[in-house]
């Protein structure tokens, strides 16, 4: 079953049939707000992981699969949070192709 009409994100971002109805500033502001909210969620998950890792029983064997998974997830989320911060701090250079 194929979907007809514009994708749902277009309406949320203020675009209709590929054209802006509100302006680029509004769309970029919406993206930055969404990134800010996502970053808060990511930081909350990182805090939860940090608490779980700090309660991990010692001595810690680096070959422990569960601990390794927690450390990998924390590293991945930390990189994601940094990328979101960089996007929020970037000057407005994003423009949707015509």
C-alpha positions in Angstrom: 0.0 0.0 0.0 1.6 3.3 -1.1 1.1 6.5 0.8 -0.4 9.5 -1.0 0.4 13.1 -0.3 3.2 14.9 1.4 5.0 13.2 4.3 3.8 14.1 7.7 7.0 16.0 8.6 6.3 18.5 5.9 3.2 19.7 7.6 4.9 20.0 11.0 7.8 21.9 9.4 5.6 24.3 7.6 6.1 23.1 4.1 3.4 22.3 1.6 4.3 20.6 -1.7 8.0 21.5 -1.2 7.4 25.2 -0.6 7.7 27.0 2.7 4.5 28.4 4.1 6.1 30.0 7.2 9.7 30.7 6.4 13.1 29.1 6.8 13.7 30.7 10.2 10.7 28.9 11.7 11.7 25.6 10.3 15.3 25.9 11.6 14.0 27.1 15.0 11.7 24.0 15.1 14.6 21.8 14.2 16.8 23.3 16.9 14.0 23.0 19.5 13.5 19.3 18.6 17.3 18.8 18.8 17.3 20.5 22.2 14.5 18.2 23.5 16.3 15.1 22.0 19.5 16.2 23.7 17.8 16.4 27.1 16.4 12.9 26.6 19.8 11.6 25.6 21.5 13.3 28.6 18.9 11.7 30.9 19.7 8.3 29.4 23.4 8.9 29.9 22.8 9.8 33.5 20.9 6.6 34.0 23.7 4.6 32.4 26.3 6.4 34.5 24.4 5.5 37.7 24.1 1.9 36.5 27.8 1.7 35.7 28.8 3.2 39.0 26.8 0.5 40.8 28.4 -2.3 38.8 30.0 -4.8 41.2 33.8 -4.8 41.3 36.3 -5.9 40.4 35.2 -5.1 36.9 36.4 -7.5 34.2 36.7 -5.8 30.8 35.5 -9.0 29.2 32.1 -8.6 30.9 29.6 -8.4 28.0 26.9 -6.5 30.0 29.4 -3.9 31.2 30.9 -3.6 27.7 27.4 -3.0 26.3 26.7 -0.3 28.8 29.9 1.5 28.1 29.3 1.3 24.3 25.8 2.7 24.7 27.1 5.5 26.8 29.8 6.4 24.3 27.3 6.3 21.4 24.9 8.5 23.3 27.6 10.9 24.3 28.6 11.3 20.6 25.0 11.8 19.7 24.6 14.5 22.4 27.7 16.3 21.1 26.4 16.2 17.5 23.1 17.7 18.7 24.9 20.5 20.6 27.0 21.3 17.5 23.8 21.5 15.4 22.1 23.8 17.9 25.2 26.0 18.0 25.8 26.2 14.3 24.8 29.3 12.4 21.8 29.0 10.2 23.3 27.6 7.0 20.6 25.0 6.4 18.4 25.5 3.4 16.1 23.0 1.9 17.0 22.4 -1.8 14.6 23.9 -4.2 
